[in-house]
Amino acid sequence: MAYTLQQIFEVLGKVENGGSMVADLQTEISKVRSEAANNRISRNKVLDALGLRDGDNVDDSIKNLATTLSVLQQLGGDPQKMGTQMETSFPHMRG
């Protein structure tokens, strides 16, 4: 049987110093939840910047992007330099 946090807090509250333990446990749970929320916010900012957040399969999109960047680095080293090289080689493609 899986117990709910409410049930656990209720039982824990009945033991000696249980109230203190419940308060400490709630504080730790709150810290973990806050950290998880901050991580989600940071992840979403990165996904938004890359235009990947609203895609059907974000994990596959990230994997594809990482693969593309890896290939670019293997071929030309620095993707920024490659962009400059492409602009020089293909001036008619400038935006």
N, C-alpha and C positions, 0 to 999 in steps of 0.2 A: 504494500500500500504506500502510495506517495503522500507525504504529509504536506500541507500548505504552510507557508511561512506563518500565517496567523495561528495555526495549530501548534507549531513549534514554539512561537513566542509565548503562547498561553501556558504551555507545559513548563517552559524554561522560567517563566515569571513566578512559578509556584515554588521553586527551589530557593535555598538560601542564596542571597545576593543575585537572584534571578533577574530582578528589575534592572540592575546594573549591567548584567550580561546581555539582556535584551537591548538595552540602549546602545551598548558597545557594538553589538551585532548589527543593529540598524544603521549605525554610523558607518561601519565597514561596507555594508551593502550599498549605502548611499554613495560612498566614494567610488565603488566599482561601477555603479550605474552611471555616475558622472563621467568617469574615465571612458566608458564605452560610448557615451553620447558624444564626447569630444572627439573620439576616434572616428565615429561615423560622420561627424561634421567635417573633419579634415579630409576624410576619404571622398566625401561628396564634393568638396571644393576642388580637389584634384580631378575628379571625374568630370565636373562641370567645365573646368578649364580645358580639358581634352575633348570635350564634346561627346563623352561616352556615357553619361549618367542615364540618359533616356533611352538607351538602346535596348534591344530585346535580350541580348545575352552579354551583360557587362563583363563577366569573367573572360569570355572568349575574345571580346574586343580588346581587353587589356593585354591578354596573351599575344594577340596578333600585333598590337602596337609594340610590345616588348621585343618580339621577334624581328619586326621591321627595323627598330632602332639598333638591334644587335647586328643585323646584316649591314645596315648603313655604316656602323662603326667599323666593321670588318673590312668593308670595301674602301671607305674613304676616311676613316678615322673620326672626324668631327662632323656631325650632321649640319652644324652651322656653316662650316667651310664648304660642305657639299652644296648647300643652298646658294652660297655666293658663286661657286663654280657654275652651277646651273644657270644662274641669272646672267653670267658672263657668256656662257656658251649658247644660251637661247634667249637673247634679248627680246625677241618678239613674244615671249610667253610672260613677260612682266605684267603685273596687275594694274 
